[in-house]
Amino acid sequence: MSFPLLARDLVKSYGERRVLDGVSLTAAPGRRIGLVGENGAGKSTLLRLLAGHEQPDTGEVTRPDDLGFLHQEPPFDLDDTLDEIVDHALAELRAAESRLAELTEAMTRDPDDTTVQADYAELLEWAQIHDLWDADHRARLVLDGLGLGGLDRHRRARTLSGGQRARLAIAALLLRQPRALLLDEPTNHLDEPALLFLQQHLSKLPGVVVLASHDRVFLDAVCTDIVDLDPTADGITRYGGTFSDYLDAKRAERARWEQRYAEEQAELARLRHSVDVTARNVSHHAPRGNTSKLAYDYKGARVDKQISRRVRNAQQRLDELTRDQVRKPPQPLRFAAELTSGTTTGDVVVQVRAASIDHRLHIDELDLAGDGRILVTGPNGAGKSTLLRLLAGHLPPDSGTVQRRRGLRVGLLEQDVVFPDPARTPRRVYEAATAGRPRVPALGELGLIAPRDLDRPVGALSVGQRRRLALAALIADPPHVLLLDEPTNHLSLTLAGELEDALRTAPGAVVVASHDRWLRRRWDGPALALDSGHIAA
């Protein structure tokens, strides 16, 4: 029998910071739920609570006993061989197969033993759910699909690369095929064939899958539901459908939230005015004229009652709406400035001819126009980062030439951002980087660093926050040419989408090196494929 994974009213804090506040989740067999949200929204925390690796401050989790969790530490001993790791992953299936044989023999001896019959029926269902009789074939498919099939089966795990160990950890979980599978960034260290295999494999699993991933194509291909841990008007929200469906629903939801907030604020302003002015704006203080004093006093008393009723009704409505009003939609981090400064012409601004660098890269010919767009792709080690540094002038070519137009400003966002003084705050780093530049927007106006992080030490920031700070310093005085090395790495899905929108409208030249499949699929400009340091057609 298959059981759902249930979480009720989970609350989790670290110190004074509350990460999860009343989160509930129901994951039924056959559902594949993707967790999304800003970095720090609590995706990894929720997975650890669901797995039982951490306990909530309040709330409860009901989980199947048969649960697998992919996280930072590999689920095997590094001294184990590949064969031993596979055998261990299949051990429960082997034991179930042996036990089924024993129960079959017991039923043959005593066909009327109802206890044996019940045990057999229960174990048979378990075996069918776990695809017991296809385990060896599945093991070969999984290892091949994850790029591990060609490895020596007697090789020890510690001799494998970090990427190979990560893929082996995924393989060990898939071979077990647990009823509930929890995956934290499973696409890290996977190449394109392995990604496609994992997408297809997860989509066929009969059990529960809950995962967190920055790979938008992966989420779109695998998930039947998306749970957004970022706040909305109604709190944490679950969306049925793919990641693309979620994006459509999110845009519509945000528009409704903003409209509702604006209407309520207008109503609050009207009610306040009514309480203060309109409800008291009656004519009982006008001159009495020919009306008798008695009649005037009577009419005045009636008007006073009307005033009291109007004021009371308006105040009551004001109090109710003030108490129950929808909160203001949080301002998302966004690119509030141009990424580049346009040049006066679309003429060539960077020209490369027969340039080579230390056998890592060779470019026969490359021209970049002032409003050009180039996407650079290729496997790790093909020279993508080297090409960007060559274009930026950070690496001179060993041979050949790189010419840049006189006065050209080039900005490069590298993958590894290091600030020399980790105690400095983003505000101070930004001020130093933009000193002397006219009309520079304040860091908070760019929408790249949250207000709460402006005065934290940069050494305490996440990798993504440091990259956003470096990008802020670049676009404070937008360059003519912007070079971005894996720009969506360590960015939230929302901010990655904002970046892509900004790149499409940037007036200057943009060169992007990226593995991001979502970005690559939506790129509508020229692309250069580097193959072992050479441009491939």
Secondary structure as GFF3:
##gff-version 3
##sequence-region A 1 537
A	DSSP	beta_strand	5	14	.	.	.	ID=ss1
A	DSSP	beta_strand	17	27	.	.	.	ID=ss2
A	DSSP	beta_strand	32	36	.	.	.	ID=ss3
A	DSSP	alpha_helix	43	51	.	.	.	ID=ss4
A	DSSP	beta_strand	58	62	.	.	.	ID=ss5
A	DSSP	beta_strand	67	70	.	.	.	ID=ss6
A	DSSP	alpha_helix	82	89	.	.	.	ID=ss7
A	DSSP	alpha_helix	91	109	.	.	.	ID=ss8
A	DSSP	alpha_helix	114	129	.	.	.	ID=ss9
A	DSSP	three_ten_helix	132	134	.	.	.	ID=ss10
A	DSSP	alpha_helix	135	145	.	.	.	ID=ss11
A	DSSP	three_ten_helix	157	159	.	.	.	ID=ss12
A	DSSP	alpha_helix	162	176	.	.	.	ID=ss13
A	DSSP	beta_strand	180	184	.	.	.	ID=ss14
A	DSSP	alpha_helix	192	203	.	.	.	ID=ss15
A	DSSP	beta_strand	208	212	.	.	.	ID=ss16
A	DSSP	alpha_helix	216	222	.	.	.	ID=ss17
A	DSSP	beta_strand	225	228	.	.	.	ID=ss18
A	DSSP	beta_strand	237	240	.	.	.	ID=ss19
A	DSSP	alpha_helix	243	276	.	.	.	ID=ss20
A	DSSP	three_ten_helix	278	280	.	.	.	ID=ss21
A	DSSP	alpha_helix	293	324	.	.	.	ID=ss22
A	DSSP	beta_strand	348	357	.	.	.	ID=ss23
A	DSSP	beta_strand	361	369	.	.	.	ID=ss24
A	DSSP	beta_strand	373	377	.	.	.	ID=ss25
A	DSSP	alpha_helix	384	392	.	.	.	ID=ss26
A	DSSP	beta_strand	399	404	.	.	.	ID=ss27
A	DSSP	beta_strand	410	413	.	.	.	ID=ss28
A	DSSP	alpha_helix	426	433	.	.	.	ID=ss29
A	DSSP	three_ten_helix	443	446	.	.	.	ID=ss30
A	DSSP	three_ten_helix	451	453	.	.	.	ID=ss31
A	DSSP	three_ten_helix	458	460	.	.	.	ID=ss32
A	DSSP	alpha_helix	463	475	.	.	.	ID=ss33
A	DSSP	beta_strand	481	485	.	.	.	ID=ss34
A	DSSP	alpha_helix	493	505	.	.	.	ID=ss35
A	DSSP	beta_strand	509	513	.	.	.	ID=ss36
A	DSSP	alpha_helix	517	521	.	.	.	ID=ss37
A	DSSP	beta_strand	527	531	.	.	.	ID=ss38
A	DSSP	beta_strand	534	536	.	.	.	ID=ss39
###
